[in-house]
Amino acid sequence: MDHRTFDELVAEAESVSVDGWDFSWLDGRATEARPSWGYSRRLAGRMATAEATLDIETGGGEILAGVPKLPPVTVATESWPPNLALAAKRLRARGAAVVADDELPRLPFRTAAFDLVVSRHPVRTWWAEIARVLRPGGTYFSQQVGARSVAELTEFFMGPQDGSSRDPEKARAAAVQAGLTVVDLRAESLRMEFRDIGAVIYFLRKVIWTVPDFSVDRYRKELRELHERIQEDGPFIAHSTRFLIEARA
């Protein structure tokens, strides 16, 4: 357990960069179980045989950069400028194009341009557009945030919340409505531990939809209360939810 004061932990967590989608700053301070299906491994297998791939909302390009063999045509999109710069630096060296996208429902690509479209933790899935840019027989492969992910943390700060629209069966229905065939759909709940208040602050600054209006000043009272709880009782336990969906055109 970190025995630094509340103010010391807060100051550190407020000052560290949250650009990109690398969570290594949390090593030793927070943990999250990983889904059993192994998204990165499965992604690498699909990339190895694809001809043209689109990675939507690539973040800082971390996942795509870890794929051993990229297809001859590999394109990634990202909308947030700090992540866009990181992705360009990581991916262009490997021959992948990085495109600035404003997250509107029109993907800036021609119809039937890709035989594989992927996305890890998209903010929103534009199913009709994905179906449009996929070639006949092409695949959409995605790991997504599920319903009520990290709800324990959200509700600690914001109180009880309504149910989430991030339901796997709703994703299945939307895919089918867009003309795709869902060939795999599975979901898991995964244990998380936050071992100090700095880890909580870093996570909330980075994963901004957990507490959408989060700032240290706004929630200082609750943060101090949670800090004292962790000091007395040990790590704060929450659960992330993830689902894997694979659909074909």
Secondary structure, DSSP 8 states (H G I E B T S, - for coil): ---S-HHHHHHHHHHS---SS--GGGTTTEEE---TT-HHHHHHHHHHH-SEEEESS-TTSHHHHT-SS--SEEEEEE-SHHHHHHHHHHHGGGT-EEEE----SS-SS-TT-EEEEEEES-SS--HHHHHHHEEEEEEEEEEEE-TTTTHHHHHHHH-S----S--HHHHHHHHHHTT-EEEEEEEEEEEEEE-SHHHHHHHHHHSTTSSTT--TTTTHHHHHHHHHHHHHH--EEEEEEEEEEEEE-
